[in-house]
Amino acid sequence: MKTIIHKADSRGVANHGWLQANHSFSFASYNNPEKVHFGALRVLNDDIVAPKMGFGTHPHDNMEIITIPLKGVLKHKDNMSDTWLSVLPGEVQVMSAGTGVQHSEINGSNEKHLSLFQIWIFPNKQNVVPRYDQKTFDADERKNKLQTLVSSIDENHEGSLKIHQDAVISRIDLDKSTAFEYKLKSKNHGVYVMMISGKVLIDNTILENRDAAGISATEIFTIKAEVDSSILFIEVPMEF
């Protein structure tokens, strides 16, 4: 088993006043040759956006983009519908940029900050027709068990959002002292474990709030919660 630890304070930091961003991988002005991607996972940004502020219209192509709001209200608009849509905590949004899409994202609140994860995954198909989807996930369904949020469009997995990559994004909320075995779907995959909150033990290493671990070269590993913890798993092909 190969484990790479990324402590929360080792991430790239960008503070633009209206935006405070922590980059797990090289992004914008943050360039770290040792942190360009983890397999097919290209971007994991941990963003806090000030009230009424956000990202103006900008383009993407040939990338699978997943957004997970943690606090606040995200407003999204793209050239596929030209309508502002709300994405709330408990919901997940996916967008296949494909041949190209223009979109905007803003904090929909006039008073409260917006906190979110944005994930970019390299697709396994180029120049697909752009698509957008979002779904609400019941927090009770991830209590001490794995809840699949996103999976491959080529697999018949009911209840999850779909992307063009053999990847799985899932989440679990573990009670204190609870242990969980994570089984990778392929020996050619790795999983990037992001601590949303809490404190866990993986491979004799403690991970706390916003720490992460890139795990590969194994088919199964155990994670134990030292306190009540919420964990995000991003499983991707290591070669693509």
Buried (B, 14 or more C-beta within 10 A) or exposed (E): EEBBBBEBEEBBEBEEEBBBBBBBBBBEEBEBEEBEBBBBBBBBBBBBBBBEBBBEEEEBEBBBBBBBBBEBBBBBBBEBEEEEBEBEBEBBBBBBBBEEBBBBBBBBBEEEBBBBBBBBBBBBEEEBEBBBEBBEBEEEEBEEEBBBBBBBBEEEBEEBBBBBBBBBBBBBBBEEEBEBEBEBBEEBBBBBBBBBBBBBBBBEEEBBEBBBBBBBEBEEBEBBBBEBBBBBBBBBBBEB
